[in-house]
């Protein structure tokens, strides 16, 4: 997978609208990270190995829940615990809004974690 996306890149993606190819709404700043391979199946999230070569605290890996295909890697300011808050399984949504990503249950929308996206600062 290529390098993770940073704050300015997610803002650019948000300016183009939703990541769901079947969505017809105008989301602009808030959008969900949806796998193109299986758009309704939700995502699985975990952390990639530490990358000391990057100006960020952690890299959140977002993959398709069904086939585990890569969706996106996101640079975060710090690693936050991904604590399940419900018992609905592992299908998740990842929402980007105003510099933050929120990981939540796809079924009941209970929030597992909210983290700040890292701004790119060249070394």
Secondary structure, 3 states (H helix, E strand, C coil): CCCCECHHHHHHHHHHCCCCCCCCCCCCCCEECCCCCCCCCCEEEEECCCCCCCCCCEEEEEEECCCCCEEEEEEECCCCCCCCCCCCCCCEEEEEECCEEEEEECCCCCEEEEEEECCCCCC
